[in-house]
């Protein structure tokens, strides 16, 4: 699931990524916004057991996935998908400009 918040003073947007019901030891957020770096965006488990990470990114379309205990996983809460060059799918998020 993805929720978007705006920051009035800048053009970039705060995007909250979350992975719910993931029984995991560690989860990382990866995508083209961080050059698919598997270690740059570790997620934190919240009090409800969801893994959460905020990212500030400019408007645009982004592909992303989660790495859950070393396994690349799609976001089950997001049905927007794109076939990647490995024959699997990435999730897509469209971050809109502030109105």
N, C-alpha and C positions, 0 to 999 in steps of 0.2 A: 504494500500500500504506500502511496506517495501523497504527501500534503505539501502545499506550497504557501510560503509566507513572503511578503514583500518587504524590502527595506527602502523607505522613501528617499533616503539621501543618496542612494546609488542605483545604477541600472540593473545590477545583478539581483538575483532572487535567492531566497533561502528555501531550499528543498529538503524536506525530511523524508528519508528513506527508512522503511521499517520492514522487518521480516518477523512475522508472528508465528508462534507455535513451533519454533525451531529448537529442537533439543540438541544443542551444540555446545562445544567448548570454546570455539572462536568462529567469528563471522567477519568477513571483509566485504566492503562495497567496491566494485570495480566497474569501470566504464570508460567511454572515450573522453569524459571530462577529467579523468586522472591518468590518461594514456594507458589504461588497462593495467595499472601498477597493482599487483596483488597484495602489497603490504602498506600502501599509503593511506588507506581509509579503513582502519579497524572500526568495527561497530561495537556498541556497548549494550549489554542486556539491561532492560529496565525492570521496574518492580513487578510488571505483569508478565515477564518472560519474553517479551519481544526484543529483538535486536534493532537498535536505532542509530542513525547517523545523519547529522545535518551537513549539507554542502551548500556553499554559496557559489552560484554559477550564473553566467549571463543567459539571456533568452536564447533559445535554439532547441533543436532536436538532439537528444542524446540516447545512446544505447548503453545498457548496463546489465550486470548480473551480480549475484552474491557468490562468495566462496565460503562454503559451510564445511568446516573441518577438512579443508583441502579439496572439496568437491565443488565444481562450478554448478550453480543452480539458478534457475529462472525465478522471478518473483511471482508466486502463485496468485497474488492479489492484482496483478496487472496483465490484462489480456492483449495488450499491444505488443506484438512480436515482430522481429525481423530475422530472417534466415541469415546466418553468418557463414563465413568461408569454411568452417569446420563441419558444416552440415547439422549444426544445432541452432538454437534460437537465442537471441538476446531480447531483453525487454526494451521498450522505447518509452521515453518520457519527453513531452513537449513542454518546454518552459516558455511561457508567454511573457511579453514585455508588459510592464506595469501600465495600466490605463490611466 
